[in-house]
Amino acid sequence: MQDYRRLQVWQRSHQLVLDVYRVTGAIPTAERYGLTSQLRRAALSVPTNIAEGARRTSAKEYSHFLNIAEGSLSETEYLVLVCRDLGYVQPEIAAGVLSEATELLKMLGALRRRVQQSST
């Protein structure tokens, strides 16, 4: 349908993945296969689903993948909260990631609604 790399929501979610990878470097190694892995996978799922959906041939499918990205972003938010509350991530750093996630959720929702309207 479109080149996902031109979408600002994809660009920003890609940057969020890079930020999450940097932040999770400070999490104890005992969490490498638990919290660290889960948080990285959740964050990575956001731009991945945007990219996959953008290449689908129907608006319904594209919308579905954008909705999955929204779910993954909500999962990312929660996992950042857990990391903050366990003291693995500094509150200021967590606040920045959470703020960006909130903005991305708004952007994803708006994009999904536009895609859904284009199919009617």
N, C-alpha and C positions, 0 to 999 in steps of 0.2 A: 504494500500500500504506500509506504513512504520510507525515506531514509531516516532511520531512528537516530543517527548521529547528529542530525540537525535539530532534533528536539531538545529544547532547554531542559526539560524534565529528565531526559536521559543523561545529558551532560552533567547535571547536578547530582543525579543518583550515582553516576559513575564516580564522581568526586567523593561522594559519601562512602562508597566502597573503599576507596583509597584511604580515607580518614579512619574508617573502622579498622582496617588492617593495621594502621599505625597505632591506634589506641589499644588494640588487643595485644600488641606486643608487650604491654606492661602487665598483662594478666598472668598470675602464677602458672608455671608450667604444668602443675597438677590439673589445671583446667584446659589444657591443650585440646583434649579430645571431647571435652564437655562444652562448657560455656563459650570458650574461644571459637571452637569449630561451629557451634550453632549460630553464634552471632555473625560470623563471617559468611556462612551460607545464607542466612536470612538477608543480609545486606546485599550480597552478590545476586540474589534472586530478583531484586528490584529492577536494575537495568537489564538483566538477562531477559526477564519477561516482557519488558518494554520492547526490546530488540526483536524477540521472537514474534510477539503480537503484530509488530509493524510490518512483518513480512507475510502475514496471513492474508488470504484473498477476500475475506468477508469482514465487514464491520463487526458482526456479532462475535467472531473469533477474536478479533483485535481487542474488543471491549472485555472479553473474558480474560485475556492475558493481562490487561491493565488492572483488572480487578484482583488478579493473583498478585500483581506487583504491590497493590495497596495492602493486601494481607501480609505480604512479606515485610513491608515497611512498618506495619504495626507490630509485627513480631520483633523487628529490629529495635523499635522504640522500647518495648518491654525488656528486652535483653540488656539494653544500655542502662535502664533503670536498675536491673538486678546487679549489674557490674558496679554501678555507682553505690548502691546500698550495701554491697559487700566490701566496699572500699577499694575495689580493683581499678576504678577510674575516678579521677578527680572530679568533684562536682561541677567545676567550671567547664571542663572538657565535655562532660556528659551533657551539660546544658546546651552547648554549641551543637552537638550532634542531634539532640532532641529538637532544638529549634529548627534545624535544617530539615529534619524528618517531618515536622509539622507543616512546613512550607511545601515540601514535596508531596505530602498527602493531598494538600489543596490542589496542587498542579495536576496530579494524577487524576483526581476526581473530576476536575474541569475537562481534562483531555478525554476521559472515558465518556463523559456526558456528550461532548461534541461528536465523538465517534458513534455513539448510540443514536444521536439525532440524525447523523448522516445516512443511517440505514433506513430511516422512516420516510 
